[in-house]
């Protein structure tokens, strides 16, 4: 801020990155004011349709979800899902994938299991064309398993829950102390679903 000022893209990106860092440490409370600022400044500096703005919106929506502020996250998720699914090169937009995962998670909390299943299946289908973070892929698979459990589709849910839990557990074992606290949270959530 001292060097570039508040209206500079690099300042906005630094604020956004700091919010993401707090999230990776499972600290949504510290991330929230930074994520709110990142969305506001990104809209002002690069506009509503810029990928950086969409990324900031996804981070803020996730920040709200981690704090069970679903009413605050819902309009942000809806904004992400109004965007075209693919970019100009035909690749799925990463923030749409994030939006679908957030939407599926929110629908699970509302016990709308069939709708959650649809959003999470689309998320996985789009995500396979991207190189996803392992933990995000396995977490989405676990969420899909939860949506199937909610519909009493136990035979279909079981292999998804088993695989996602085993893979998240492997991630914890291989990364050890370097593992993000948020990934530990994903494993705990997956184990609770089992």
C-alpha positions as CSV (number, residue, x, y, z in Angstrom):
1,X,0.0,0.0,0.0
2,X,2.8,2.4,0.8
3,X,4.5,1.8,-2.5
4,X,1.6,1.3,-4.9
5,X,-1.4,2.6,-3.1
6,X,-4.9,1.2,-2.6
7,X,-6.0,1.4,-6.2
8,X,-3.2,-0.7,-7.6
9,X,-3.7,-4.2,-9.0
10,X,-0.6,-5.5,-7.1
11,X,-2.0,-4.2,-3.8
12,X,-5.4,-5.8,-4.5
13,X,-3.7,-9.1,-5.4
14,X,-1.6,-9.0,-2.2
15,X,-4.8,-8.5,-0.1
16,X,-6.5,-11.4,-2.0
17,X,-3.4,-13.6,-1.5
18,X,-3.3,-12.9,2.2
19,X,-7.0,-13.8,2.6
20,X,-6.3,-17.1,0.8
21,X,-3.3,-17.7,3.2
22,X,-5.5,-17.3,6.2
23,X,-8.1,-19.7,4.7
24,X,-5.4,-22.3,4.0
25,X,-4.6,-22.0,7.8
26,X,-8.3,-22.6,8.5
27,X,-8.7,-19.1,9.9
28,X,-11.8,-17.7,8.2
29,X,-12.3,-15.0,10.8
30,X,-9.0,-13.3,9.9
31,X,-9.6,-14.0,6.2
32,X,-13.0,-12.3,6.1
33,X,-12.1,-8.6,6.2
34,X,-9.3,-9.2,3.7
35,X,-11.6,-11.2,1.4
36,X,-14.3,-8.4,1.6
37,X,-11.7,-5.8,0.7
38,X,-10.3,-7.9,-2.1
39,X,-13.7,-8.2,-3.8
40,X,-14.4,-4.5,-3.4
41,X,-11.0,-3.4,-4.7
42,X,-11.0,-5.9,-7.5
43,X,-14.4,-4.8,-8.8
44,X,-13.2,-1.2,-8.6
45,X,-9.7,-1.8,-10.3
46,X,-10.3,-4.5,-12.9
47,X,-14.2,-4.8,-13.1
48,X,-16.9,-7.3,-12.3
49,X,-16.0,-9.6,-15.2
50,X,-12.3,-10.1,-14.6
51,X,-11.1,-13.5,-13.5
52,X,-9.3,-11.9,-10.6
53,X,-12.6,-10.6,-9.3
54,X,-14.2,-14.0,-9.8
55,X,-11.4,-15.6,-7.8
56,X,-11.8,-13.0,-5.0
57,X,-15.6,-13.7,-5.0
58,X,-15.0,-17.4,-4.6
59,X,-12.6,-16.8,-1.7
60,X,-15.1,-14.6,0.0
61,X,-18.0,-17.1,-0.5
62,X,-15.8,-19.9,0.9
63,X,-14.8,-17.7,3.8
64,X,-18.5,-17.1,4.6
65,X,-19.3,-20.8,4.3
66,X,-16.5,-21.8,6.7
67,X,-18.3,-19.6,9.3
68,X,-21.7,-21.0,8.4
69,X,-22.8,-17.6,7.0
70,X,-24.7,-19.2,4.1
71,X,-27.0,-16.3,3.5
72,X,-23.9,-14.1,2.8
73,X,-22.3,-16.8,0.6
74,X,-25.4,-17.6,-1.5
75,X,-25.5,-14.4,-3.7
76,X,-21.7,-14.7,-4.3
77,X,-22.0,-18.3,-5.4
78,X,-24.9,-17.4,-7.7
79,X,-22.8,-14.7,-9.3
80,X,-20.1,-17.2,-10.0
81,X,-22.5,-19.7,-11.5
82,X,-24.0,-17.2,-13.9
83,X,-20.6,-17.1,-15.7
84,X,-19.9,-19.2,-18.8
85,X,-18.6,-22.6,-17.8
86,X,-15.6,-22.5,-20.2
87,X,-13.1,-19.8,-21.0
88,X,-12.1,-18.7,-24.5
89,X,-9.7,-21.6,-24.9
90,X,-12.4,-24.1,-24.0
91,X,-11.0,-24.9,-20.6
92,X,-13.4,-24.9,-17.6
93,X,-13.2,-21.7,-15.6
94,X,-11.6,-22.5,-12.2
95,X,-13.8,-20.2,-10.3
96,X,-16.9,-21.9,-11.8
97,X,-15.6,-25.2,-10.5
98,X,-15.1,-23.6,-7.1
99,X,-18.6,-22.1,-7.3
100,X,-20.2,-25.5,-8.1
101,X,-18.4,-27.1,-5.1
102,X,-19.5,-24.2,-2.8
103,X,-23.1,-24.5,-4.2
104,X,-23.1,-28.3,-3.6
105,X,-21.9,-27.8,0.0
106,X,-24.5,-25.2,0.7
107,X,-27.2,-27.5,-0.7
108,X,-26.0,-30.3,1.6
109,X,-26.5,-28.0,4.6
110,X,-30.0,-27.3,3.4
111,X,-30.6,-31.1,2.9
112,X,-31.3,-30.6,-0.8
113,X,-29.4,-33.8,-1.6
114,X,-30.5,-34.4,-5.2
115,X,-29.6,-30.8,-6.2
116,X,-26.3,-31.1,-4.4
117,X,-25.5,-34.3,-6.3
118,X,-26.2,-32.5,-9.6
119,X,-23.9,-29.6,-8.7
120,X,-21.1,-31.8,-7.4
121,X,-21.2,-34.1,-10.4
122,X,-20.9,-31.1,-12.7
123,X,-18.0,-29.8,-10.6
124,X,-16.1,-33.1,-10.9
125,X,-16.8,-33.3,-14.6
126,X,-15.5,-29.8,-15.3
127,X,-12.6,-30.3,-12.9
128,X,-11.2,-33.4,-14.7
129,X,-10.2,-31.1,-17.5
130,X,-8.1,-29.0,-15.1
131,X,-5.2,-30.0,-12.9
132,X,-7.0,-29.8,-9.5
133,X,-5.5,-29.6,-6.1
134,X,-5.7,-33.2,-4.9
135,X,-7.4,-32.3,-1.6
136,X,-10.1,-30.3,-3.5
137,X,-10.9,-33.2,-5.8
138,X,-11.1,-35.7,-3.0
139,X,-13.1,-33.3,-0.9
140,X,-15.6,-32.9,-3.8
141,X,-15.8,-36.7,-4.1
142,X,-16.6,-36.9,-0.4
143,X,-19.3,-34.2,-0.7
144,X,-20.8,-36.2,-3.6
145,X,-20.8,-39.3,-1.4
146,X,-22.6,-37.2,1.3
147,X,-25.3,-36.1,-1.2
148,X,-25.9,-39.8,-2.1
149,X,-26.1,-40.8,1.5
150,X,-28.8,-38.1,2.0
151,X,-30.8,-39.8,-0.8
152,X,-30.3,-43.3,0.8
153,X,-28.1,-44.4,-2.2
154,X,-25.8,-46.2,0.1
155,X,-24.3,-48.6,-2.4
156,X,-23.3,-45.7,-4.7
157,X,-22.0,-43.5,-1.8
158,X,-19.8,-46.1,-0.1
159,X,-17.0,-46.4,-2.7
160,X,-16.9,-42.6,-3.1
161,X,-16.6,-42.1,0.6
162,X,-14.1,-44.9,1.0
163,X,-11.8,-43.7,-1.8
164,X,-12.0,-40.0,-0.8
165,X,-11.3,-40.7,2.8
166,X,-8.3,-43.0,1.9
167,X,-6.9,-40.5,-0.5
168,X,-7.2,-37.6,2.0
169,X,-5.6,-39.8,4.7
170,X,-2.7,-40.5,2.3
171,X,-2.3,-36.8,1.6
172,X,-2.1,-36.2,5.4
173,X,0.5,-39.0,5.8
174,X,2.7,-37.9,2.8
175,X,2.6,-34.2,3.5
176,X,2.9,-34.4,7.3
177,X,3.7,-31.1,8.9
178,X,3.6,-29.3,5.5
179,X,-0.1,-30.1,5.1
180,X,-2.4,-27.1,5.3
181,X,-4.7,-27.1,8.3
182,X,-7.6,-26.7,5.9
183,X,-6.7,-30.1,4.4
184,X,-6.8,-31.7,7.8
185,X,-10.3,-30.2,8.2
186,X,-11.3,-31.9,4.9
187,X,-10.1,-35.2,6.2
188,X,-12.0,-34.8,9.5
189,X,-15.2,-34.0,7.5
190,X,-14.7,-37.0,5.3
191,X,-14.2,-39.3,8.3
192,X,-17.4,-37.9,9.9
193,X,-19.3,-38.8,6.7
194,X,-17.9,-42.4,6.9
